[in-house]
Amino acid sequence: MTPAASPIDSGPWWRGITRYQWLVLFVAWLGWTFDVMDALLWTFVKTDATSELLKLPASDPKVALWAGGIQAALLVGWATGGILFGVLSDKIGRTKAMLYTILIYSVFTGLSCFVQNIEQLAVCRFLTGLGVGGEWACGAALIAEVFPTRARTWVACILQSAASIGIILANTICSSLKDHGYGWREAFAVGIAPALLTVLLRYAVKEPDTWTHAHATHKTNEAGSLTELFSLRFRCHTLVGVSLAIAGVFGIWGANYFSQDLLKQALHSLPAALAQSEKVTITNWQTLAQMAGFLVCAPIAVYLGRRHSFAFYFLGSLIVTPLCFHLSVDAASAKIWVPLMGFFTGGMFSGYIIYLPELYPSRLRATGAGFCLNVARYFAAAGPWLMGWMQGKIELKWAATLIALIYLLGLGALPFARETKDQPLPED
């Protein structure tokens, strides 16, 4: 039997956490690390890969447009996989569905290194996205159900911090390969390695008791029902969850995705070798600041509440994102503003992994959380494409300023959000 969530109690959040629960966190953390790594490899190789496959110079506007389009294909796959595997997670189990997602994103990232044209690469990135999106919904539900209430918020933020490690790994892999004369194809080949994690997942992690009980109690068609998300009981939760997610996901993929282009502008006066070194350093600082944002979300959500934590990050992102793109004019200023943007625009994603599973019972937990976050990705898929299109019309800093207005949607949805602070997970 696997441990399930317990009632609220006192003491430090880590007191009483079992060895098995730590193991579950470790496996889910690794899965999310490699998930983000495979997804973010594209961010660091997009110009080289697109330029080579299109047989055009990197400065050609078609390169930026196709790079944004392929990122949009990943996000559409991400959204589709997140919804699909959220449903499957509620129907067949958290660990089984997670195993499938890891295999999918690993295999299709690896296959990306063999593509011969831009269309094949777009298809591979879409299929990679299916697995990337699905893993989050499975892991979020698994962690919510395995850990007790007092630990759930802290553990969720630790799980989300894996995204920062995934970004650092993607950056390090691409930079190291480039330094040794390798290119984007070799970077994608490395992405198949996470498939080995499925062995550990298969034999070490069992289904939570909460899911097992719900699976035995309810009919198969009652688990993972997308239509029930819009029933009278859950409609408000779903609409609010989608609105909160659209703000964060559209913002980070619309603006942060182009932080590499921002750094290219800010560092253009430096010698090529020094500019590359500074870019890697600033990107790693940005990622570490993002990790700090993930972790800081925990005490805000625990002591002030879920809604206050979202308000903190939405407001900060609304202000800092335009300032970052306007004021990062050299290495010194970029080292301040780019990490600060990462802190706010990334930190709110801990809020999603905390809050969304708390809105639904076990038979709908992964479905609801996966639906809310990943419907947002359909809207967010337009972000990179829109930024790429606007780059040909207006300056990058003004394009990012317009994209940042999406955070007003998140702030506007908060008054309708249910506060779940100190509440046990809902069940039927």
N, C-alpha and C positions, 0 to 999 in steps of 0.2 A: 504493500500500500504506500502511496506517495503522500507526503504531508500537504494539507490544504490550509487555506487561510484561516486564521483564528480570530476570535473577537478582539476588540481593542483592549490593550493592556498598557501598563506603564513600564518605565525603564528605558535604557538606551535601545535604539532600534535594532542593534545587532545582537542583543542579549537573547539567547535561546535559539538562534539560527542554527540549524543542523548542518552536518557535513553534506548531506544530500542536497539541501537547499543551496548551499554555496556551489556545489557542482552544477546544478541547474543554471544558476546565474553565469557561471564560467562558460558553459556550453552556449547559452544564448548570447552572451557577450562576444564570444568568438564568431558566432554566426553573423551577428550584426556588423562586427569589424570587417570581415571578409566581404559581406554584402556591400557595404559602402565602398570598400576598396575597389571591387569590380566595377561598381557604378561610376566611380570618380576617375578611373583610369582615363576615360575619354576627355575629361577636363584638361588634362595635361598633354594629350597627344592630338587633340582635335585639329589643330592647324596643320601639323605635319601630315596626318593621315588624309585629311580632306584634300589638301593641296596635291599630294601624290596621286590619289585616286582620280581626281578631276584633271590632273596634268595641267594645273594652273599655278601661277605664283601665289604665295601666301597673301599678298596684298590685294589680290583680285576680290571684289565684293562678293562674288559667287562662293568663294571659300567660306567667308563668315556666314553667309546665308545657309549653305549646306551644313556647316558645323552646327548652327542653331537648330536646323531641321532634324539632324540625327539625334541631337540631345532631346528634341521634342519627341522623337520616336521612342527613345528610352523611357521618357516620362509617361507616354501613353501606355507602354508595356508595363511600367511600374504601377500605374493606376489600375490597369486591368488585372494584373497579378495580385495586387493587394486586395481587391474585391473578391476575386475568384478563390484565392487561398484563405481569405478570411472565412468565407462560407464553408470551404472544405475543412478548415480547422475546427469549426463547430460541429461538423458532421462526422468526420473520421478521426479527429483527435489532433492535439497540438503538435506532438512530436512527429507523427507521420507526415502531416502537411509540411512542417518545417524541413524535414528531410528532403522532400521533393523540391522545395524551393531552392535549397542549397545546391542540389544537383543541377537544376536548371540554370541558375546564374553562373555557376562554375563552367559548365560545358559550353554554353554559348559565348561566354567571354573568351574561352580558349579557341573556339572556332573562328572568332573574329580575326585572328591573325592570318587566316588563309583566304580572306575575301579578295576578289579580283576587281570589283567595281564598287562604286559608292552605294548602289542599291542593295547589294549583298550586305554591306556593312550596316546599313540602316535596318535591315531585317534582323541581323544578329543582335544589334543593340536593343531592338524591340523585344526579342525573345529573352535576352538577358534581363530586361526590365521586369518581365513576368515573375522571375524568381526573386529579384531584388525587392519588389513590392510585397510579395507574399510573405517573406521572412519576417517583416516587421509585425504584421498582424498576428502571426503565430507566436512570436516571442513575447509580444506585449501581453497577450492573454495568458500565456504560460506563467510569466513572472507574477502577474496579478493574482493568479490562483494558487501558486505554490507558497508565496510568502505571507506572513501575518500582516494585519492592517497597519500596525505601527511601523513596519519596515518597508511597506510597499512603495511609498513615495521615494525613499532614499535609494532603494534597489533599482527602481525604474530610471532614476537619474544616472546611476552607475551604468546601467545597460545602455542608455542613450550616449554616454561618454565614449562608447566603443566606436561611434561614428567618427570621432576625432582621430582615433588611432587608425581607422580605415583610410582617412584622408591623408594622414602622414605616410602610411604605407604606400599609397598610390603615388604620392609625390616623390617619395624616396626611390621607389622602383623605377619610375620614369626618368628621374634625374640620373640615377646610377647607370641605367642602361644607356642613356644618351652620352654620359661621360666616357663610356667604354665603347662607343661607336655603334651601339645597337639602336633600333628604332621602335616605332609604335607597334609593329607586329610582335616583337619579342615581349613588349609590355603586356599585350593581351594574352600571350602564351602563358605568362606567369599566373594569370587569373584563373586557371583551371585548378590550382592547388587546393582551394577550399573544399573541393569535393571530398577530400580525405576526412573532413570533419563529420561527414555523415556516418562514418563507422562508429565514432564515439557517441553520436546522438542516438544511433540505432540501439545500442546495447546499454547505455548508461542512464538514459532519461526515460521515465515512464509518464503515462498520462496522469494529470492531477486528479485527485479524488473528486474535486468539484465538478470537473467535466465528466468523469465516469458516472457520477450520480445523476447529473442532468441528462446524460446520454441514455441511461437506463430508465429514467422517469418519463421523458418526453418522446413522442413519436419522431421518426426520422425527419419528416417534413416540417416539424416545428423547430428543428435546429437549423440555424443558418438561413432563416427566411428573410430575404431582402424586403419583401412587401411589408413584413411586420415592423420594420424600422420606421414605417410611416403610419403605423396605427396610432390611435389617439394617445396611447400610453407613451410612445417613444418619438412621436413626430417632432416635438419641440427640441428634444435632445439631438436628434439627427440633423435638423436644420441648423441649430447652433454649432454643432460639431463641425459640419461642413464649412460653415462661414469662418470659424476660427482657423480651420486648416487651410482654406483658400488663401487667407491673408499671409500666413507664414510660408506656405509652400511656393506660392506665386512670387512672393518677395525674394526668397532666397535663391530660387532658380532664375528669376528674371534679372536680378542685380548681381548677387554674389558670384553667379556663374561667370560673369565678365570681370571679376577682380583680377584675373591674369592679364586681361587687356589693359586694365587700369594700371597695373604695375609696369607693363611694357611702355606705356606713355610716361609714367613717372620716372622710370629708370633709363629713358632713351639716350641721355647724355653720357652715360657711363660706358666704359669699354665692355664689349660683349661678355667676356668671361666674368667680370665683376658684376655686371647686370644680372647674369644668370645666378650667381651666388647670392646676391641680394634678394632676388625674386624667391629663391628657395627658402631663405631665412625668413622673409616677411610672411610667406605662405605658411610656414610652420608656426610662426607666432600667431597668425590668424587662427590656425587650427587649435592651438593651445588655449587661446582666448575663448574660442568656441566651446572647448571642453570645460573651461571655467564657467561659462554660461550655462552649460548643461547641469553642472553640479550645484551652482548657486540657486538654481530653480528649486532644489529640494527644500532648503530652509524657508524660502519665501512661500512655497506651496503648503508646507507643514504649519507654519506659524501665522501667516496672513491669509492663506486660502488660495484655491486654484484660480479664481477670477483675478485676484490681485497680481498673481504671478504672470498671467497672460497680459494684463494691463502694463506691467513693468516692461515687458519685452516688446510689445507692440509699439508703445510710445517711444521707447528707446530706438527701435528700428526706424520708425518714421522720421526721427530727427537725425540720427547718425548716418544713415545710408546716403542721403544727399550730401551731407557734409564731407563724408569720406571721398566721394567721387569729385567733389569740387576742390577739396583742400589737399588731396594727395598729389603733390606736384613734384616731389623728389623723394629720395630714399628716406630721409629723416621724417618727413611728414607722413609718408606711407606706413612707416613702422608704428605710428600712433593710431592713425585712423582705420587702416585695414583690419588690425586685430580688434579694435573697438567695434567695428561693424560686425565682425564674426561673433563677438560675445553676445550681442543683442539678437541678430537675425538667426543665429543657431540655437541660442539658449532656450527659446520658446518651444523647441521640439521635445524637450523633456516634459513640457506641459502636456503635449499630446499623448505621450506614452503613459503618463500618470492619469490623465483625466478621462480620455475616451473609453478605456475599459471599465471605468467606474460608472458609466451611464447605463450599462446593459447587463442582464443576467447571463449566466454561463452559456446557455444555449444560443445566445446572440452576441456574446462578448467580442469574439474575433470578427464576426460579421459586421457589427456596428462600428467598432474601432477601425477596421480595415476600410469600410465603406466611407466613413467620414474623411479620413486622411487621404484616401486615394481618389475619391471623386474630385478632391481639390487638385490632384495631379493632372486631371484632364484639362482643367483651366490653366494650371501652371505650365503645361506643355507649350502654351502660346508664349510664355515669358521669354525663353531664349530666342525663339524665332522673332518675337516682337523687338527685342533688344537688337538682334542682328539686323533687322530691317531698319530700325531707327538710326543705327550707326551710319547708314548711308544717307540719312536725311538731316540729323542734328548731331551735336557733339555727344560723346559718351556720357558726360556728366549730367546733361539735361535728360537724356534717355533714362538714366538711373533715377533721377529725381521724380520723373513721371511714374516709373514703376513703383517707387516707394509709397505712393499714395494708396496702394492696396491695403496698407496697415490700418487705414481708417475703417475698413470693413470689419476687421477683427475687433477694434475698439467699439464699434457700433453693435456688435453681437453680444458683448459681455453682459449687458443688463438683463439679457434673456437666458443666460447660462445658469444652470443649477449648481449651487456650491456643494461639493462633495467632501470637503475637509472633515476628517475624523469620522467618516461614515464607512460602515462595512460594505463590501461589494453587494449590489442588489441581487436578489434571487427571486424566483417565482414562489 
